[in-house]
Structure formats: C-alpha cells, structure tokens
C-alpha cells in the first residue's frame, strides 16, 4: 500500500470521556474527534468542552473538532477557545468546521438566522485567522466589527491551528480552498471524494494558494463485525434512529460497514481517491460502541500499519 493514511475515531465524549480518550490513544488512533449540537434528536457533545477533557487525559493523540458549528459562535469567542485548547493540548488541536443547518431550532435558540450560516462562517474564518496570527486586529465586516483586538495566547501551532472544512457541496469546497488546510466531507462515496479533490485543486489555484495546500480527509460512519450482514444491520439501526429517517438504502453507499476485510477494501478506495485522513464515526448502537472501536482499530487501522 502507499503512504499510510492517518486514522481517527469519533467518540461519545459525554460520560466516561477520559476513559474513552485513553482507550483511543492506546488502540493507536492518530486523531480523536467529536461533534456538537446545541440540541438534536438525542444527547450531543460540545466540541471544546469534550476535547479539553480528552486533552487532559492523553499525551499523544491529536484532537479534531468534527465539527464546530461556526455560525452559532461569536468569532472572537471561538478564536479564544481554539487558541486555549491548542495550548492546553500542547499543540494537538485541529479546528474542523461546518455551517450546520439540519436542526434550525438551535439557530433560533441563539438568534442566528439559519439562512445566514454560510456567510457567517466565511466571515468568521477570516476573523479567526486574523486573531490567531495577528495582534491589534481591526475588522469591519457584515457580522463582526473589531477595533484593535488581541487575544493571548494565540495557540501553540504556527502559523495557527490547522483548519478543516466539512461539507458536501461546491460551496464548502470553495470554503476549504480559501480558508483551510483540510477538506473533510461526509456521506461521500469514493467517486465523490475523487471528484471533490479535483475541484478543490482548481478552487485553490484560483484562490492564489499553492498546489497541495488542502489535504483530503473523510468523516464516515463505520461499523465492523465479523459478519457482514450484522454490521449493515447495526449501522442501519443506529443511523435511522440518529437521523430520524430510513437509512436502509443508504448504508452500503455512505458508510464503511461489513467484515474487517470488507472495510479495509473500502478504506483503500477512499485512500486511492485522495483521502489522507479518515475519521471513523460510530455507526452502531450504543451497546456496540466499545466492541466497534476495538474492531476498527484491530480490523482496519492495523491493516495499514
């Protein structure tokens, strides 16, 4: 196989956060990730709080927000949280971002019009970049106005914390090409992955950034079981409940689910399509998460070592 990709695991990080983080590190994952919502169809984490807990419990594993819902935050506050998390983790944090919108009530709860989420995110990323790399920042935007603002500390990594943009459509690819170091789509096939990397290369060139500025990543629901059909059933059960819709026709297309051999072959398709970092999200019911985490580590990650 070609150069080994990096692998991450998205964990619950609500109860037992420290133990889960230590376990992920011991199993050899490169990244630990978690998502967030203010509210959703079930209990959810908060990226900064959850990953701060993980940072204090680990030494090596890198931390990736997957994803921060940027438009829900005042940009200077988010920049401050990002900088401090990078400091307390000794430079292990990467900022994964997205626009959200699939649960409009959480936007209403913080008085942010959901239709402004894309514009707010673009402006916020510009503000965050300035606050993490400059002092005495002045900015006059549509949503944010700054007059001589400096945050300290500004993080450990230079020139700043890496940014990964999540999404599925061209507008998100353009966002990645302009603001980020990584592209992290979800609900993607290998063919979609390859096409998106070609588009991002074109968008990056138009943005005046060097070739290869944006690396490819993938956030994908995963369920590994010795019996392929059982893995597919478990994935369908969880995702249908999580997204409040029938996933039976989508599981094989948009997840990595099956026997270890099935999953390794599928991962290789994504790697061949341009993914250098793959974050496995738990695509199984809660009572199988611990077994699934071990199966992913031993059945997939180990195959690429």
C-alpha positions in Angstrom: 0.0 0.0 0.0 1.0 3.6 -0.4 1.9 6.1 2.4 -0.1 5.2 5.4 -3.2 7.4 6.0 -4.0 8.8 9.4 -7.0 7.4 11.3 -9.2 8.9 13.9 -12.2 7.8 15.9 -15.2 9.9 16.9 -16.3 9.0 20.4 -19.3 9.9 22.6 -17.2 12.0 25.0 -20.1 12.8 27.3 -19.9 10.2 30.0 -16.6 8.5 30.6 -14.7 11.0 28.4 -11.3 10.4 30.0 -11.5 6.6 29.7 -12.7 6.7 26.1 -9.9 9.1 25.2 -7.2 7.0 26.8 -8.6 3.9 25.1 -8.4 5.5 21.7 -4.9 6.5 22.3 -3.9 3.1 23.5 -5.5 1.5 20.4 -3.2 3.5 18.1 -5.6 6.0 16.6 -4.0 9.2 15.3 -6.9 11.5 16.0 -9.8 11.8 18.5 -12.8 13.6 17.2 -16.3 14.6 18.4 -19.1 16.6 17.1 -21.6 19.0 18.6 -25.1 20.5 18.6 -26.9 22.7 21.0 -29.8 20.4 20.5 -30.5 17.4 18.2 -32.6 14.2 18.1 -30.6 12.9 21.1 -27.8 13.8 23.5 -24.9 15.6 21.9 -21.4 16.8 23.0 -19.8 20.2 22.8 -16.5 20.1 20.9 -14.4 22.4 23.0 -15.5 21.0 26.4 -15.3 17.4 25.3 -11.9 17.7 23.6 -10.5 19.7 26.6 -11.4 16.7 28.8 -9.7 14.4 26.3 -6.6 16.6 26.1 -6.1 16.3 29.9 -6.4 12.6 29.8 -4.0 11.9 26.9 -0.4 12.6 25.7 -0.1 11.8 22.0 -3.4 11.6 20.2 -4.3 14.6 18.1 -7.7 16.3 18.7 -10.1 17.3 15.9 -13.4 19.0 16.2 -15.7 17.2 13.9 -17.4 19.7 13.6 -17.7 23.1 15.3 -20.9 24.8 14.1 -19.2 28.1 13.4 -22.2 30.3 12.8 -23.5 29.6 16.3 -20.5 31.4 17.9 -19.3 35.0 18.1 -16.0 34.6 16.1 -13.7 36.2 18.7 -15.1 33.9 21.4 -14.5 30.8 19.1 -11.0 32.0 18.3 -10.2 32.3 22.0 -11.5 28.8 22.7 -9.5 27.4 19.8 -6.3 29.1 21.0 -6.7 28.0 24.6 -7.5 24.4 23.6 -4.4 24.3 21.4 -2.3 25.5 24.4 -3.8 23.0 27.0 -3.3 20.2 24.5 0.3 21.1 23.8 -0.4 21.8 20.1 -2.5 18.8 19.3 -5.8 20.5 18.2 -7.1 21.0 14.7 -10.3 23.0 14.1 -12.9 21.2 12.0 -15.7 23.5 11.0 -19.0 23.4 9.3 -22.2 25.5 8.8 -24.8 23.1 10.2 -28.4 23.9 9.5 -30.0 20.5 9.7 -31.6 21.4 13.0 -32.9 25.0 12.6 -34.1 25.2 16.2 -30.6 25.5 17.5 -30.0 28.5 15.3 -33.2 30.2 16.6 -32.1 29.5 20.1 -29.0 31.7 19.7 -30.8 34.2 17.5 -28.8 33.4 14.3 -30.9 33.2 11.1 -30.2 29.8 9.6 -30.1 31.3 6.1 -27.0 33.3 7.1 -25.0 30.4 8.2 -22.7 30.2 5.1 -21.9 33.9 5.0 -21.4 34.0 8.8 -19.0 31.0 8.6 -16.9 32.5 5.8 -16.5 35.8 7.7 -15.8 34.0 10.9 -13.0 32.0 9.4 -11.4 35.2 8.1 -11.7 36.8 11.6 -10.4 33.7 13.4 -7.4 33.5 11.1 -6.5 37.1 11.8 -7.0 36.7 15.6 -4.8 33.6 15.7 -2.0 35.1 13.6 -2.0 38.9 14.3 -2.2 41.4 17.1 -4.2 44.6 17.3 -6.8 43.3 14.8 -9.2 45.7 13.3 -12.0 44.3 11.2 -15.2 45.8 9.7 -17.4 43.0 8.4 -21.1 42.3 7.9 -21.4 40.4 11.2 -18.3 41.3 13.1 -16.6 44.5 14.0 -13.2 44.6 15.8 -11.2 47.6 16.9 -7.7 46.8 18.0 -8.4 43.3 19.4 -5.6 41.0 20.5 -6.1 37.5 22.0 -3.4 35.9 24.1 -2.2 33.2 24.0 -2.8 32.6 20.3 -2.1 28.9 20.4 1.0 26.7 20.1 1.0 25.7 16.4 2.4 28.1 13.8 1.2 30.0 12.0 -2.0 28.8 13.6 -4.2 25.8 14.4 -4.9 23.8 11.2 -8.5 24.3 9.9 -10.5 21.5 8.3 -13.7 22.3 6.4 -16.5 19.8 6.4 -19.4 19.6 3.9 -20.6 18.0 0.7 -21.2 20.7 -1.9 -19.2 23.0 -4.1 -19.7 26.0 -1.7 -18.0 24.0 1.1 -15.2 23.0 -1.3 -14.6 26.7 -2.1 -14.5 27.5 1.6 -11.9 24.8 2.1 -9.8 26.1 -0.8 -9.9 29.6 0.5 -9.5 29.2 4.3 -8.4 25.7 5.2 -5.6 23.1 5.3 -8.0 20.1 5.1 -11.2 19.0 3.4 -13.4 16.7 5.4 -16.6 15.6 3.6 -19.2 13.2 5.0 -21.8 10.9 3.4 -19.4 10.5 0.5 -18.6 7.7 -1.9 -15.0 7.2 -3.2 -16.0 8.6 -6.6 -17.4 11.7 -4.9 -14.2 12.0 -2.9 -12.0 11.9 -6.0 -14.2 14.5 -7.8 -14.1 16.8 -4.8 -10.3 16.7 -4.6 -10.1 17.7 -8.3 -12.5 20.6 -7.7 -10.6 21.8 -4.6 -7.3 21.8 -6.5 -8.9 24.0 -9.1 -10.5 26.3 -6.5 -7.2 26.5 -4.6 -5.4 27.6 -7.7 -8.0 30.3 -8.3 -7.6 31.5 -4.7 -3.9 32.0 -5.3 -2.8 29.3 -2.9 0.0 26.8 -3.6 -0.8 23.4 -5.1 -1.5 20.8 -2.4 -2.5 23.4 0.2 -5.6 21.4 1.1 -5.3 17.7 2.0 -8.1 15.3 1.7 -9.9 13.8 4.7 -13.1 11.9 5.3 -15.6 11.7 8.1 -17.6 8.4 7.8 -19.9 6.3 9.8 -18.4 2.9 10.4 -19.4 -0.5 11.8 -17.2 -3.5 11.8 -18.4 -7.0 12.6 -17.1 -10.4 11.7 -20.5 -11.0 10.0 -21.1 -8.5 7.1 -24.9 -8.6 7.3 -24.8 -8.0 11.1 -22.6 -4.9 10.6 -25.0 -3.5 8.0 -28.0 -4.1 10.2 -26.3 -2.4 13.2 -25.4 0.6 11.1 -28.9 0.9 9.6 -30.4 0.7 13.1 -28.3 3.4 14.5 -28.3 5.9 11.6 -32.1 5.5 11.1 -32.6 6.5 14.7 -29.9 9.2 14.8 -31.2 11.0 11.7 -34.9 10.1 12.1 -35.1 8.6 8.6 -34.8 5.2 6.9 -31.1 4.5 6.1 -31.6 1.0 4.7 -30.9 2.2 1.1 -28.0 4.4 2.1 -25.9 2.3 4.4 -23.8 0.5 1.8 -23.3 3.7 -0.2 -22.4 6.2 2.5 -20.8 4.1 5.3 -18.0 1.7 5.9 -19.8 -1.3 7.2 -19.1 -5.0 7.0 -16.4 -7.5 7.9 -12.9 -6.3 8.6 -11.9 -7.4 5.1 -14.8 -5.5 3.5 -13.9 -2.4 5.5 -10.2 -2.5 4.6 -11.0 -2.7 0.9 -13.5 0.2 1.2 -11.0 2.3 3.1 -8.4 1.7 0.4 -10.9 3.0 -2.2 -11.1 6.3 -0.3 -7.3 6.5 0.1 -6.9 5.9 -3.7 -9.5 8.7 -4.2 -7.3 11.2 -2.2 -8.2 10.8 1.5 -5.1 11.0 3.7 -7.0 11.3 7.0 -10.1 9.2 7.8 -12.2 9.8 10.9 -14.4 6.8 11.8 -17.6 7.8 13.4 -19.6 5.3 15.4 -22.2 3.8 13.0 -23.6 1.4 15.5 -26.0 1.3 18.5 -24.5 2.5 21.9 -24.2 -1.0 23.3 -21.8 -2.0 20.5 -19.6 1.1 20.5 -16.8 -0.3 22.7 -16.6 -3.5 20.5 -16.8 -1.4 17.4 -13.9 0.8 18.4 -11.7 -2.2 19.0 -12.8 -3.8 15.8 -12.0 -0.7 13.8 -8.6 -0.5 15.4 -7.7 -4.1 15.1 -9.5 -4.8 11.8 -8.9 -1.6 9.8 -6.2 0.6 11.3 -3.8 -2.3 12.0 -4.1 -3.4 8.3 -2.5 -0.2 7.2 0.4 -0.2 9.7 
